[in-house]
Structure formats: structure tokens, C-alpha cells
Amino acid sequence: MSDIKVDAVLDITNEVCPMTFVKTKLKLETLETGQHLEVILNDGEPLRNVPRSLKEEGHRIVGTKKDGTKFHLIVEKGM
């Protein structure tokens, strides 16, 4: 993950579903295709739902990392 340039960071650890995906989607709309968003989220429902929903929207998860109780996803914005 360290070789990927992150263009924006979004911490959704204080959000609950479905706002976790809604906020992630809104943040991705501010980026250009191919740019990367780092999403910081909690285990459980957000970690199951956000990546699945992003893939369904045409985005790509290019990296993941666990940091204590939080997870970091690197998302490449699709078309």
C-alpha cells in the first residue's frame, strides 16, 4: 500500500450503515477517475458492506491494512 499515492482520506469510524457508504460515495464524487481514496472504517458491518458496495459501483479496492481496531481501504475511483 505504501507505493500507492492517496489523493484523499475519509474517516467513517463514527458513522453507521448506510451512512458509511453514502459518505464514501460522496467523497469519491470529488475525485477524478483513477485517483485513490483512503477510507478508514471499523470492523463488522462497515467492513462487509462498504467494499462490496464500492465494487458494485465500479470502483476497485487496491489495498487494505488493519491498524489496531480500524481498517484502511485504498479505493481507486472507477468510471
Buried (B, 14 or more C-beta within 10 A) or exposed (E): EEEEEBBBEBEBEEBEBEEBBEBBBEBBEEBEEEBBBBBBBBEEEBBEBBBEBBEEBEBEBEBEEEEEEBBBBBBBBEE
